[in-house]
Amino acid sequence: MTPETSPLERAAGYPELRYMGSKRRLLPWIYEALRDLPFETAADPFVGGGCVAYLMKAMGKSVAASDFLEFPAVLARAILADSGRTDDDALDRLLAPRPGGPGFIERTFAGVFYTPDDLRFLDRVRGNIDDLDGETPRALALAALIRSCLKKQPRGVFTVSGDLSRYDDGRRDLRLSLEEHFREQVRVFNAVPFVGDRPCSARRADAFEVDPAGLDLVYLDPPYVPRSDDNCYIKRYHFLEGLACYWRGVRIREETRVKKIEKRPTPFGSRRTALDAFDRLFHRFRESIIVLSYGSNGYPDLATLEGLLRRYKPSVTTLVRPHRYHFGTHRAVGRAVADEYLLIGR
Ligand SMILES: C[S@@+](CC[C@H](N)C(=O)[O-])C[C@H]1O[C@@H](n2cnc3c(N)ncnc32)[C@H](O)[C@@H]1O
């Protein structure tokens, strides 16, 4: 790539993830808004699939990414890393056999997700990842494993299990073994271009624990509080969250068919707690430029959000764009046509 390549073009090297609320398709619009703002340091405390954090890195900013779930933090660590690739030697170590009987994943998820061979493969690689030296190599390998699992799971969510033949439309992603996926995804993450030259970081943290000091800008993309239904990330992605921490420090709800882990409470999960959460968020980051992504199908409405933001910011500008989220069932997709907002408080 030439030095003239725009940050947006550089950010296109980011591996797309099927993630609820991903801003991937809105990146050109978000870029237009960000590029006119004066900032060098930024936080993305609801980093999710990571595409906005990666865009800001490609814009040459120093980005602190975080999420209250472990697997988005791992993905962000892998894509914001400035060095490190999974080389052939590391891949051999990742694929090496591990002695011992059925592992945790095979015992727990037999008949729930994937084939027995896939589950054995997951135990093998997940165990070997823990033996790799260094946070970045471990994050890169885990990111490849997470993306493999997401690709092979029908609809990309872990709410469906057992006989999934009704979802089998012959797609290649459903046919490949997890080992074949993993080998491909290692290459995909190895090909993510190193962009930007400022140091970036990624960690697991609640947004309300992120230190606001020294941040020129904060990009806020909390879950859109549903007017009905739910927006629970654990319900949809519990398997990836478990994989990221190898189910250490989490409790499996044994009574559930898909072996979910306990929900993680967030004030953005309910209308009862959402208003106060927005207020605390804006107050926390009041010294920084605040850029908030929100949608017209979320609660509260735009006027309320603008009013809250004005408490802390003298100038509030709102950009609006129609958007269709490609996520969920056909019925839900129908409902997901909405206006997308970017509120910019300065
Ligand atoms: C709408 S998604 C972010 C999408 C992301 N911008 C992207 O383009 O992929 C919201 C994220 O907020 C995270 N989250 C929810 N409550 C949180 C909290 N209290 N602190 C930090 N992260 C939280 C969820 O785990 C989820 O990854």
The ligand as an ORCA input file, in Angstrom:
! r2SCAN-3c Opt
* xyz 0 1
  C     -22.984     -2.504     19.676
  S     -21.676     -3.528     20.245
  C     -20.232     -2.701     19.673
  C     -20.017     -2.956     18.201
  C     -18.694     -2.476     17.665
  N     -18.604     -1.030     17.613
  C     -18.481     -3.056     16.283
  O     -18.491     -2.310     15.288
  O     -18.333     -4.288     16.179
  C     -21.707     -3.229     21.980
  C     -20.599     -3.890     22.809
  O     -20.689     -3.366     24.129
  C     -20.282     -4.374     25.048
  N     -20.788     -3.956     26.379
  C     -22.045     -4.016     26.870
  N     -22.096     -3.460     28.106
  C     -20.841     -3.033     28.389
  C     -20.262     -2.360     29.505
  N     -20.979     -2.026     30.584
  N     -18.939     -2.058     29.455
  C     -18.190     -2.395     28.364
  N     -18.693     -3.054     27.301
  C     -20.002     -3.349     27.297
  C     -20.834     -5.650     24.455
  O     -20.096     -6.763     24.923
  C     -20.669     -5.395     22.939
  O     -19.453     -5.950     22.476
*
